[in-house]
Amino acid sequence: MWLFLAFMSAALLGCYDSLKKHALKGNAVIPVLFLNTLFSSIIFIPFIVLSGASHVLDGTIFHVAEGGWDMHKYILLKSFIVLSSWILGYFGMKHLPLTIVGPINATRPVMVLVGALLVFGERLNHWQWIGVMLAIASFLLLSRSGKKEGIDFKHDHWIYMIVGAAVLGAISGLYDKFLMAPVESGGVGLDRMMVQSWYNLYQCIMMGAMLLLLWWPKHEQTTPFHWSWSIVGVSLFLSIADFMYFYSLSLPEAMISIVSMIRRGSVIVSFMFGAMFFHEKNLKAKAFDLALVLLGMVFLYIGSK
């Protein structure tokens, strides 16, 4: 079950990345990100209210558990980590092709794998190791292919932003496992719906402050904001993808290293969007690399049966 949820989350995440690229095209980054956090919060506020004021959601997968500051301080830290990753990632994605951003983001499972081995003591079987190696090789080849498009990876600050976003994303992935692992296993034992619902709300408050203090005073001198319905799509696809992701991690047999690796398979979906809708270049050179990604996902699936 946790494996199926991870694959579904990956597919939805690929759609999310593609819609995000469309929403950012010629658009101001900060208001787009604020609206994304706002719409995501609107999706989950009813679950918070219904769970706290009634028994309608009791016993369902949508119930949001209650907790005091001892729990919310962990969620607040997650909000800060994720939002920092998003800010860097949004600015980088606006100025780079999807077929470049995807491979860089796809290095996150490698970082998460190292962290999972060191922090959580997770162990992979030989099938899973083959899948990991194939995925790492494909990501490296895909990144090298990007150099043919004239992007200097060593001196492009947008590349550094995407790399920074990937590092923070990997930290967030490890932190998620810590948040939802049982207390007896060394985790915090937080309810997954509590984490997803409240971290979206906290992010919205943070982005609202950034919008008013940093963007609005100088918005006339910067890139103008224009409305796009893809902004709503970004929030919707991300919320569903994260719901499946958190649900997967909440299952006792779930392995963060495998879930994170599969989740980065979203690069396949974003690659297809980049080819069909954004008409990005150098696609033939990247086709072989994507085949390795798919093969790696197959080995991960076999090893997890």
N, C-alpha and C positions, 0 to 999 in steps of 0.2 A: 504493500500500500504506500509506504513512504517513498518508494522508488517511482511509482506511477505519479504521485503528487509532484515529485521533483522534476520529472520530464514535462508535465503540464505547466509547471511554473516557468520552466525554461522557454517553452513556446510562447507563452503570454509575455514573458520578459522581452523576447525578441520583437514582438509587436509594440511593446512599450517604448523600446529604444528607437524604433522606426518612427513612431508618432512624435516622439520627443524631438527627433531631428527635424521633422516637418514643422513642429510648433516653434522651433528656434530659428527657422530660416528667416533672416532679415528682421529678427525680433529682439526686443530687450530681454535679457536673461532673467533678471531679478523678478520682474512682475510675472513672468511665465512660471518660474519656480514657486513664487508665492501662491499663484492660483492653483498649481498642482497640489500643494500642501493643503490649501483651503478645500478643494473639492474632495481630496482624500479624507479630510477631517469630517466633512459633511456626510460622507458615506458611513463613517463609524460612530458618529455622535448618537444616532438613534439606538445603536446597540448598547452604548454606555448608559443612556437614559433608561431604556427599557429594563436593563439588567439591574440597575440601582433602584428603580421605582416600582417594579412589578416582578412577577414570577413567570412572565410569558416565555422568557428564554431559558429558564432553569432546565438544566439537563440537555441543552442543545449545544451544537458546536459554535454557536454565535454568542453564547453567554460570556459577559465580561466580568471577571472577578473583581472584587473590591480590595483595596489595600491602602496602607498609610504611607508616610514619607519613606519608611524603611524599604518599601518596594519601588515607589515612584522615583527615588533618587537614581536607581539603576536605569530606569526607562528614560529619565532625563539625560543621562550620559549617553545612552544609545542614540537619542534624538540629535545630540550635538555631533556625534561621530558620523551618523548617516547624512545629516545636513551638510556637514563640511565636505563629505565625499560628493554629494550632489552638486554643490556650488562649483567645485573644481570640474566635475564631469560635465555639467551643463555648458560652462564656458568653453571647455575643450571640444565638446561635440559640435557646438555651433560653428566652429572654424575648421573642423577636420571631416574627412569623408567617413561614412559609417563603416566602410571596409577597412579603415585604419583604426578607428576607435574600438571596434569589436575585438580584434586580436589583442590589443593592449589590455582591455577589460578581462579578456580570457586568461590572463596570467593570474588572476585572483585565486583560482583553485590551487595553483602551485604554492602560493603564499599560505593559503588556508591549510593545505596538506601538511606543510612543514609545521605550522602551528598546532594542528590536530595531533600530529605525531609527538610533538614535544610537550604540549599542555595536557591533552586528554588521553594520551597513550593509545590512540587508535592504531590498529594494525590492519593492513590490507592483504588479501590473498593474492596468488600469482596472477589470476585473471584480472583483478583490479589493478595490479601494478602494470600489466601490459597496457590496459586502457589508459592509465595515467601517463605512461611514457609516450604512447601514440598521441595523446592530446597535447602534451607538452611540446612534442616535435612539430605538430601541426601549427600550434600557436606561434612557435619560433619562425617557422617558414612563412606563415601568413604575415608576421610582422616584417620580415625581410622583404616580402613582396611589396610592401608599402613604400619602400625606398625608391622603387621605380617611378613613383608618382611625384618625385622631386621634393619630398618632405624630409628635411634634415632632422633626424631624431635627436641629435646631440645639441642642437641650438634652437629648437622650436619650443617656445614657452607653452604653447597649447598642448604639445606632447607631454611636457612636464606636469601640466594640470591633470591630464588623463591618467598618467602614472600615479600621481598623488591620490586621485580618486580611487584607483584600483587598490592601492595600499590601504587606504581607509576603509574601503569596501571589504577587504579581507579581514581587517581587524574587527569590523562589525559582524562578519560571519562567525568568527570565533566567539565573540561576545554573546551572540545569539544563543549558541550552544550552552554557554555558561549560565545565561539568564534562565533558560528553560530546563536545564538538567536538574534532577531531583536533589534536594538538600543532602541526602545520604550519599550522593555521588559527587559531592563537592560543588554543586551548582546553587542557584538562588531558588529555583523551583517556581518561577513566575508562570502565570496563566498566559498562554500564547495570545489570546484575544485581548487581554489586558495590555500586553506589550504593543501589539499592532495598533490598537485603538488610541492609546494615550501617546505613543511616540509620534503619530501623525498630528495629533492636536498640539503637542509641544513644538513640533517643527513649524506648524502654521503660525504660532505665536512668535517664534524666533524670526521667521521670514517676514512677518508683518512689521516687526521692529526694523529690520533691514530695509524694507521697502520705504518706510516713512523717514528713516534717518539717513540712509545712504543714496537711494535711487531718486526719490521724489524731488528733493531740493535741486538736483541737477538733471532732471529728466529731459528738459528742453534742449540740453547740450549733448545728449547721448542718443544712442539708437532708440527710435520711437517704438512704443508698444502698439501692436495691432492684434485684435481678437482672432482666434482660430479655434474651430471646434475640435481640432486635434488636441488642444490643451485638456479638454474634458476626457478625451480618449486616453491620454497619458495617465491621468489619475485613476480611471476605471481599470485599465489593464494592469497597472502596477498594484492596485489594491487587491485584485483577484490573485495575481501572481504571488504577492507576499503572503496572502492568506493561505495559499497552498504550501508555500515554503515553510511558514511557521507551523502549520499543521503537520507537515512532514517531520520537522525537527522535534516536535512534541512527542512523537512516537518513540518508544524506548529503544527499538532496534536501529533507529536512524543513525547514520554516520555523517558527520558534518563534512568530512573530506570528500565523500562521494556526492552528497547533495550539492555542495558548492561546485564541484566539477560538472555535474549534469546541468546545473543552473546556468553555467557559462556557455553551455551548448546553444544558448539563445543567439550566439553569433551567427549561426546558420540562418535563422529567420531574418535577422537584420541584414545579412549578406544578400538574401533574396530581394528584400525591399530596396537595398542600395542599388542592385542591378536593374530591377524592373521600374522603379519609380524615380530614383535619383540619378540614374544613368551614369554610375561611377565607372572608373576606368580600371584597366589591368585585371579584368575578371577571369580570363583564362588561366593566368598564372596562379590565381587563388583557388581555382576549382579543385586541384589536387590536394591542396592544404585542407579544404573543407571535407574532402573524402576521408582524410585521416581523422578529422574531428568526429565524423559519423562512426568510423570504425572504432575509435576509442570509446564512444558512448556504448557501442554494442558490447565490447569487452567489460565495461563497467556494469552493464546490465546482467551479463552472464555471471560475473563474479559475485553479484549481490543476490542471486536467486537462492 
